[in-house]
């Protein structure tokens, strides 16, 4: 079994170019060092070093191991450093990009949570359509972002954060839907005067993909890209929309709204947490990322974020293939 000590010894030998110099750097006697490297080569089953009177050089396999070992050792050192930090003493600024509906649900709890848990860290919440947040993430202007498309931000790392169900939303006293209706089919929803984001908006493309998949014709009665204005249009009796449940927190109290699931389609969007790779992420940003994960789970578990679930890494069953390619911003 390969252990971290062997990797440290091996990396130092490669960097020193000789067992003798590595022995001095590591404060380990040379016979013990040779014994550990011999065991490492035995466990891997390949020679890793070429020994000569001028020192040692890595073989092709040794060079490959060296690069991976350095990555693993950096990750371990960073993990230990983060664990030793007094998080209350962290100071700095971390920018977090959130789409409008996400910000409605998460923005205020995030700031409240960070003020309590990381008082020295200033969290700058930046709201924008996902396409704009992607551009900012590409340009290195965001430390963290919640986006809705895999590989939306180049080389940034991403992980599944939560999955939101999409609902038909309209005022509770709207005459557009009978009072006793507990859900709507896609065909019933398509007959409503739907006020939707424009076709440039990822969420609109996600919804259109579902209607296309079911062969249900779909036309928007109006297009509005501003979430507060869209919800005001609904409140004025102009129609209905299809959004995550978080949208009801953008205008009026939640009780004002009626939220109906789609009965014959699994209409969801996956929220992905993007960040710089660990080796480039600042201690402050890493701490905020960890706290954001915990906060989301707390909000979902306590029922303060309805209409969502925290997914595993498996693909969402039943979701049409078009949805994976569609940004749902």
Secondary structure, 3 states (H helix, E strand, C coil): CCCHHHHHHHHHHHHHCCHHHHHHHHCCCHHHHHHHHHHHHHHHCCCCEEEECCEEEECHHHHHHHHHHHHHHHHHHHHHHHHHCCHHHCCEEEEEEECHHHHHHHHHHHHHHHHHHCCCEEEEEEECCHHHHHHHHHCCCCCEEEECCCCCCCCCEEEEEEEEEEEEEEECCCCCCCCCCCEECHHHHHCCCEEECCCCCHHHHHHHHHHHHCCCCCCCCEECCCHHHHHHHHHCCCCEEEEEHHHHHCCCCHHHEEEEEECCCCCEEEEEEEECCCCCCCHHHHHHHHHHHHHHHHHHHCCCCCCEECCCCCCCCCCCHHHHHCCCC
